[in-house]
Each structure stands twice: as structure tokens, then as C-alpha cells.
């Protein structure tokens, strides 16, 4: 595992440009593999997950032209013939999970072994679930066999169906809305299958975050008849659809990372490459939390800054599929530590997302840990000379931000996680004045 030494206490300032939305890319890549003609995706971030997905596509027989300097990827699926996703690559990223419907639609067969990514699921080692993928594929007519964590599926052509995403979720008691670790993936898999199914499919109670909206728009670009009503998506599938062109929106979690950095470190940072509509829509739940903590987002054209304008209220956060992103959870923890009254966080999506908490405690944070929640005292960690270890992508980013506030040095290992989600977070932090 890579390790860095952070010397905190420097005044940070400057501008950062936001890249394309990491979470939206894998389903779009799968959709491109399922088409009969080439596709083009723009504003593609230069991160490890994207490079690995491109390499997988090449090994399966597709022609992939990834140009990081242009932030584009051309995907030509016409040579795609190999149904087996190479496990030495799939174990490196979670995004390989989303390739199964696209490959299955194109080749009629798919073999998917273990997938990687952040170990934040319910499995003993933090493995993330696969049962929702199997069930969705079966509902659209595929024959599916599982051997351990390996999925083998065959289908001549997806058949249309009606499928309720409530079957892959739990109901949050306080709001009656759906949440849980299966909900998002099941919705995206169902959309990918329905787009290539013969006949009209109906997806009821879909997960509705911007990454799903991006997939729906790309399906429309394939001249597929798709309508998203309030609580359902109706799709007249097109098995032999052409390719599409689309542009990724801003990476919402990258925006949240830099907003937190600016607020936590009292650093004047301008965030560029974002539109007000995309941020206010995609981060609406996070913005509500920020406002309760006394912060206000300020816009000048397409440049975003954050300012503290009022005292903070105590904030009790519920992380749900319809609320703040689970990826935003570690950043909210930092902001609660920096607030006057603190608060609590309850996680209802990825139960092992709290692995970074113990490391913050080593740095001096005052936190009470429970099974699925934490109570956070209003206290900024100040202990220098500590060695901490990041267990996942967003936890790594949160530990780096926390270290930047501490006068003295902090050793952080597991920093390689950052490569899967940020084009060059450490390099950007150095430009802002960080000593790393």
C-alpha cells in the first residue's frame, strides 16, 4: 500500500477544476458494449477505474480509444466476442459488476468473477452483494448460475418484464422512502437489460440519482423510446440499437470533497467546471446539511465557493439512497467535527463505510461508535505524528483533509485508493499549497 506524509497547517487557496462523474461511467460503458455501433463518451475522468474498464473492453474484443488529454473514450463493440471478464482486472474495481448486462446483451453469454473496489459491503471481508444482479438478469429472461462469487449467464435475447425496485430495497421508517445497498445497482442493471429487451418493460420505484438520469439520457440517444414518470420508467427495448454520444456531468463527490476541504481548512478555494443546476440537483441533500451547519454556496457563473454565514445547528444525518450519497458520509463527519454542536451519522446503505472513524480517533477526534451510527463531538483533531491507514476511497480523502489541519506530520497508508476516484487529488492539493 502506498504511503504519504502530510505536513499540515499550511494556508491553502486556489482553484480546482472538477472532472466527469465517476459513478455514471460504468453503466454507460456497459450500454456502449451492448450496442451494434460505436459510442463516444466525453468529459471522462483520468482515473484508474476508467483505465481498467477500457482494458477489460479491449480484452473482450471491443475497440477502445481512450484519450485522457481530450477526456474522451470511443467504444466500438463490433468485435466484442469474449464473454469472460478477466478476474485479474475485475478484482481491482467495483465497476466491472455493471458490465454483465451489456456483454450478455451483445454476446449472449457472460462470465463474471469476483469484483473489487472499496470493501464497504455486508460480506465478512466487506464484499459487496451480487444477488441483485442475478435476480435482475433472470427477470429479463437470462439463465443464471452462481458458483461462489462467480456469475455465469446466458440469454438469446432479453425479454421485457415489469420489475419493482422495492424488491431490492428496504423502507426507511422516518420517510417511507427506499434505501439499501442493492437499490442503486439493481436499478441500473434493470435499465441496461430493458434497453436491449424485446418489448416494453416497466421499472417501478427506480433509484433516481444523477447517475441513473445520465443512463436514461444515453438510452434516449440510441433512439430508444423511454419515458420516466414520477415513480416508474417505461422502456420500449431496442435489441439492435446503435451507439450514442454523451457527456458526463460533474463528479458530485469530487465537488463535495473540495467543498469540505475549503470549509474544514478555512481555505478560499474556487471550484470550476460545474454548473449550478447540476450541483443543486445532484447534491440537494448535501446542500441542506451544509446550510444547517451554517454554510452557504456562492456562485459566479460556473464557479462555486463555500462560505460560513451563520452558526451551526446540531445535525443528525441519515445516509440513505434518496438522501446524501454514502460517498459523502466521511466528509460530513469532518464538517460535524468542525461545527459548534457536532451531531450524528447513521448509515443505511454501506454498513462498513465507517472504517475511517477509528483512524480519525487516532488523530484526536472525539467520536462514539455504534453498530450503524456514530456520535461526533465538536472537536477538530490536533494530534500530530500519528500513523493512520485508509481502507477505502472516500475514507482516504477524508483522512488527508483531516491531516492538512494538523500542525505537524501525519503518515497515511492505503493512499492508493485515491487513484480509483480522483484524477490527481494529491497533486491538486500541492497546487493549493499543501505539503505532501
N, C-alpha and C positions, 0 to 999 in steps of 0.2 A: 504494500500500500504506500502511495506517495505521502510525503510529509512536508509540511511547510512550517516556518517560524514567522509569526506575526508580531511585530513591534507596534503596539497601539499608542494612542494618544495624539497622533498627528491630526491636524485640521484637514479635513477632506473637502474638496469642492470641484466643480466642473460640470461637464455634460456627458451623458451616455446615450447611445442610440440603441433602441430595442430591436431585437431580431424577430423572426417569424415564430408562430405559436407551435412549440414542440408537441403538445398533446394532439393537435389537429392533424399532424403529418401522417402517422402510421395508417389510420383508416383511409386517408386519401391515396396513399401509396398502394394499399390493397385494392382500392377501387380502380386505380390505373392498371394494375396487373390483371384485373378481371375483364378489361375492355378488349376490343378487337383492333384498335388503332392506338397510336402513341398519344400520350398526355404530357402536359407541361405544368409544373408547379413552381410558382415564383415566391420570392421572399423566404427561401428555405434557410434555416439557421445552420451554421457550420459547427455541428456538434457530433459527438461520437455516435449517438443513436442513429442519426441520419446516414452517416457514412456506412454503418453496419447494415442498415436496411438496404442501401444501394448495393452493397456487396452481396447480400443474400439474393437480391433480384438478379444480379449478374450470374451467380452460380446456378440459379434455376433456369437460365436460358434467356431471360429478358435482356434487352439492350438498355443500359443505364448510362446517361451522360450527366454527371453531377459537376456543376461549375460553381464552387463556393464563392469565387470572387464576383460572380454575377448573381449569386444567391438563387440559382435555378437548378431544377432537375428535370431532365427529359426522360420519360419512361416509355419504352417501346416493348410491349408484351408479346409481340407476334412470334418470337422464338421461344416463348416460355413452354417448357415441356417436362421439366423435372419436378415431381410433386413433393420431394423431401426437403424440408427446410433444414439446412445444416445446423446440427446441435451445437457445434463449437462456436457458432455465431449467435444462435437464439438464446443461449445461456447468458449472453452478455447484456441483453436488453429485454425489456418487457414488451416493446412494440412489435416483436415478431409474432406475438399472440394474434394480432389483428390481420396477419397475412393469410390465415387459414381460409376465410370465406372467399377472398379474391383468387387464390390459387385453385381452390376447389371449383369455383365457377369456370375458370379458364381451362383447367386440365382434366377435371372430373375426379381428381384424387388429391389428397394432401396428407402428408405425414409430418406432424409437429411434435417435437420432443420438449424437453424442459425449456422454459423461458426464464430470463433473468430480470435485471432491473433491481430496484430497491426492495429489500426484504421487509416489507411492511404488512404482509398479509397474515391470515389466521393460522397458517401452517406452522409446524413446530420450528422450522427454520425461517419463518417469515414468508414462506412461499405464497404466491397469490393464486386465487382459485381458477380452475379451468372448467368447472361443471357447467357454468352458464353458456360457454361456447359450445360445448357438446349438445346441450339441450336446444339451443337456437338452431344449430345445423340440422338436428333431427327434425325440428318443427318445419323446416323448409325442405324436407324430403331426403336428406342425406342419411346414409348408413354410417354410423359412428361406432368405433371400438376404442376402448382406452386400455392401455397397459401401463400401470403406474401413472406417471405424468405424461405419457406419450399418447397422442391422439392420431388415429388413422380414420380417414373419412373418404367416402366415395359418393358420387351422385352423377347421374347422366345430365340432369338439368334441375335447378332448384324449382320447386313448386310453390305456388303462392299459398299464403296462410294468414290467419288472424292470430296475433300474438300479443299478450298483455305483459308489459314490463313490470307490472306489480308482482308477477310471479317470481321476479328476480330481485325483489326489494323487501324492505321492512318498512312499516309505517312509523314515522316519528310521532310520539304521543302528543307533544305540545301543539303541533301544527296539522297533523293528519297527512303530511306530505311523505313521499317515498324517499328512502335513503338506503345506504348499504354498499358493500364492496362489489356486488355483482351488477349493479344497476347500470352504470355507465357503459361497461364493456358489452353487456347484453344488448343494449340499445344500438350501439354501433355495429355489432355483428349482425343484428337483425336488419338494419338498413342496408348493409353490404349484400346480404342474401336477397332481400326483397328487390333491390335494384336489378338483379340478374334473374329473378324468378319469372316463370311463365304465368301471367295472370295478375290479378290485383290483390295486393297484400295490405293488411291494416296493422299498424303498430300502435297499440294503445298505451297511454301513460308513459311516453318516452322521456328519458333523461334529456334535459333541454339546455345544457350549457353551450357556449360558443363553438366548441369542437364538434358537437353534433350538428349545429347550424351550418358549419363550414362543409360538412359531409353532404348535407341536404342540398346545398347550393351547387356543389360539384356534380351531384347526380342530376340536377336540373340541366346543367351544362351539357350532359350527354343526351339531351332531348328525351329524357325520361319524364313521364307525367307524374309529378309528385306534389302533393298538397299537404301542408302542415296546418291542421286546425288546432284548437286550444289544447286538447288532450289526446290527439291521435295524428298519425302520419299515414296517408293513403298513397300507395305507390303502384302504378301500372308497370310492372317489371319489363325490362328490355334485355333479353339474354345476349343479344349480339350488338350491344351498344358500342358506339365509337368512343374515342378518347375525350378528354376535356382539358381546359385551361383554367387555372385558378391561382389566386394569390393568397398566401397565408396572412391572417391578421396578426397584430402584435402579440408577442408572448406575454400573456397576462401575469404569469408567475414571475417572469423576469421584471416586469413593471413593479410587482409587489415587493420583490427583493430590493430594488433600488429606492422605492418609497420608504421601506423600513430602514435601509441604510441611512437615508437622509434624515429621517425623524429620530432614529436612535442615536446617531452620532452628531446631531445638530449640524449637519453638513448641507450647505447650499448646493444642491445637485439638480440640474435640469435634465429632464427625460424627453428625448426626441424620438421621432419615428412612430408616433402614436396618434390616434385620432380620439377626440373627446367622446364621440359616440361609442366607439369600440370599448373604451375603458369604462365609461359609466354604465354600459350594458353588461360587459363581461365581469367587472369587479363590483357590481352593485352591492352585494352583501359585504364585501370587504370595506367599501366606502362608508357604509352605515357604521361599521365598527370603528373606523378611523374617526368619523365625526363624533361618536360617543367618547372617544379618547381625546377629543379637543382639537383634532387636526382638520384642515381644510385643503382640498386640492385646488390649485390655481392654474388656469390655462392662459396661454398666449399663443394663438394659432394652434399648431400641433406640438407645442412644448408644454410639459407638465412639471409642476413643482408642488411641494407639500409644505404647509406652514402650520404651526400650532397657534391657534387663535383663542382658545378658551380652556378652562380647567377640565380635567377628565372626570368622567363618572366611573364608578366601578363597573366592570364589564364581564358578564358571564356568557361565554361563546359556546354555541353548539355547532360543531363541524358536521354538516350533513351534505348530501348530494345536491340539494337545492340551495344551500347556503354558501358560505365561503368554501373555496377549494380546500381540500385536505392539504394540498401542497402549500397553502398559505399559512397553515397552522403554526409552524415554527416561528414565522415572522410575527404573528400575532402574540406569541409568547414573549418575544423580545419587547414588543411595544407595551405589553402589560407590565413587564419589569420596569420599564422606563416611566410608567404612569404614576399618578399620585396615590391611587387607591388599589391598584392591582386588579385581580379578577380570577376567573377560572376558564378552563377549556375542557369541553367534553368531546371526544372523538367518536363519531358514529359511522365512519367509513373504513379507514385503515387503522386497525387497532394497535399496530406496533409503530406508529408514527412518532411516539413519544421517546424513542431511544436517545434522542439528543438531550433530554432533560437531565439525566444523570451527569452528562458532561458539563452542562451549564452550572450544575451544583458544584462541581469541582472548581469552577471559576469564581464561585461565590454567590450564585443565585440562591434565593430562598423560596423553595417550592415544595409543596406537599403533594406526593404522588398517590393516586388511587388507581383502581383497575383500568378504567377507561377515561379518567379525567385527571386534571392537575389543578391545584390552587396555587396561584402565583402571587407572591408578595411584591409590593412596590419597592424594588431594591435592584440597582444596577450592579452586576458582578464586577469586582475590582481586583481579584486575586491574580497576580502575575506569576510567571514561572511554572504554570501548570501544563501538563500534557493531556490532551483530550483526543478522542477518536470519533470520527464521523461514521455513522452506519448507513446513511442514505444521502441522496442528492440534496434535498432541502435542509436536512439537518446540518450538512456540511456548510452550506451557505450561511445558516444562522450562527454557527459556531465562529465562522470567520468574522461576521459582523460584530458579534459579542467581543471577540478578541481585539477588534480595532478600537474599542472604547477603553481598553485596559492599558494603563501606563506600564510598560514593561513588555516582556515577551511571553508568548503562548505557542506551544508546539501543537499542531493539529495534524493527525494522520487520517488516512482514508479520504484524502482530498481528491483522489482520482474520480470520486463520484461526480464532481462538478463537471467533468468533461462530457457527461451524458446530457446535461441540461443547459449549459451556458457556453456561448462561443469562446469566451476568454474572460471569465469573471476576474481571475487574479490579475491579469494584465490590465483590465479596465480599472480595477481598484488602485493599482500602482499609478495609473494616469491621474486618478483623482487625488493622489497624494499618500496612499497607503504604503507602509514599509513591510514588504512581504518577501 
